[in-house]
Each structure stands twice: as structure tokens, then as C-alpha cells.
Amino acid sequence: MPDPFAAAVAYLGPEGTFSHIVAHRRHPKKRGLPCTTIAEVFHAVRSGDAAYGIVPIENSSGGTITETVDLLIEQAGHLFIAEELALDVRLALLGRAGTDFGCLRTLYSHVMPLRHHREWIRENLPGIRLVESSSTAEAAKKASLSPTSSALAAPGAAALYGLSILRFPVRPEAVNVTHFFVIAAKPVKLPGSRSRSKTAIVAALPQTSGSLHRFLGPFSRAGVNLCRIVSRPVPGQPETYVFYLEVEGSLGDPNVKKALDGARRRSVRLEVPGSYPTRLRYRSPAA
């Protein structure tokens, strides 16, 4: 039987994004498939164009990536979380070599870096026009087209797009971590994944008072720690919500199994997109 992981790994591109860095670190010998959006990564895996994909799920400064959560909810039962990865993220202000700050008119970046660095931007680049990009690498690519443009992106993107590092906007000792999911078309166990485990849950609850409280009760009574809960609206159904949760422990853990059994009885629908290991985080290259 052919190795399903001999094929491509899809990631949020273009080259130079943090997703690309993580994809290369985890599977340096696999062919990369850059995608322009997170939705395209999911589609590549679902269609079979990629054996698996790498998508961001959370930034420690900017919060949960809701696009990824919405797609995990939408694709529950069709795509599965195989692994959680993490990267120490260090951003740099990129621009043409020798550019004076006073000449900069536009700053490109993904919404999360723009949000995280808003105070630094206000103090150091007052009046600059902020433009959201689909990724930090795409921001660097756009910034390379004009001498008055800049980008907040990975330092490594400078060489890819003919830019220079103008400044590091964050103290070197400041830690900013982005977490990623490896998604696959079926439940898989990746080699070398020996660490603590988590289990992801998608649940639709009755539209009655106290339904969330009753749903969470079995986890508390079983001693299962809840490490993420996100409420998302159901498209086309006003005032109706579905919940995405992550708990510590695997499906093989008796306490997790007991909690899920109890939670399922208090749900309209409950699915498990994955029970997966979390690996130690990678350090981001400084340049």
C-alpha cells in the first residue's frame, strides 16, 4: 500500500508564511502545495490534491482563527485533525533597503499581526495606511512592488521578495506563539507524534435555557480539562449556534470517553473531528 504521506502537504501560502515554515519543519522531504486561503487548504485535502494540510488555529496574541474553526465545524466527519504543531513567531518590518520610516505610506500584513502590533504601529508609523492581506508572505509580496510600502512578515520572507528587514517591532525576548493543525481526510497517526493529547469536539445543543451548562457538566464531573470553547453562528439559522471545543486527553482515556458519553446525551449532534497529539513547538528562524 502506498504511503499516503508521500504526497503533497497543503499550507496557507505563498512561500515564506509561518504555515510554510511549519510545513517544511515537520515534513522537510514532502512536496509543498501553497494555497491562497485556509479554505483552499481544506479543499486540497478533501479533494485528494494533498495528503494533508497545515492551517493556523490560534495565535497567542491575536486569539482563535475563526475561519479555521468554521471549516472544522463545516467539515466535521469528512476531515480530521491529525496533529497540533506550534511555532514561536517573530515578525519583522520589511521594506526596500534603506527606506526611511517617513517615506512609508502603506503597511501590509495579516489581520492578526496588525492587531497585535497596533500600539507599535501607532507610535512608530503614525498615519500609515493599513491593508489586510491573506497571509504575511502575501503582504511581503505586495510590499515589494512599491518603495513606499512595507510589510509585517516573517524575517525569512525578505530574501524571497527582495526586501530588507527595516526593524523588529517586538522585543526579542517577547514570545508570540501560533498553533497549527495538521488535517487529513481520515483519522491517521503521524510518525514521531509522542506528546500530550487533545480531543476536538463539535456540538449542537438544544435551544433551551441551561443547555450549555448541562452539556459541560459531564466534563467537570469526569475531571476532564476544557482548554478551548468557541461559539459560532449557524449560517441561515438566526440565533442558532454550534460549539467547537477542545479538551485535554485522548479518546483512549476512560475519563474522556465517560465525559463524551454524557455530553452526547445532552446534545442534538456531537462529532469528534480528531483526537490528536500536540508536539513541542518550533523556534522561528531569526532571519
Secondary structure, DSSP 4 states (H G I P E B T S, - for coil): ---GGGS-EEEE-STTSHHHHHHHHH-TTSPEEEESSHHHHHHHHHHTSSSEEEEEEEETTTEE-HHHHHHHHHTBTTBEEEEEEEEE---EEEESTT--GGG--EEEE-HHHHHHTHHHHHHHSTTPEEEE-SSHHHHHHHHTT-TTEEEEE-TTHHHHTT-EEEE--S-TT---EEEEEEEESS----TT--S-EEEEEEEE--SSTTHHHHHHHHHHHTTPPEEEEEEEEETTEEEEEEEEEEEES-TTSHHHHHHHHHHHHT-SEEEEEEEEEBPPPBPPP--
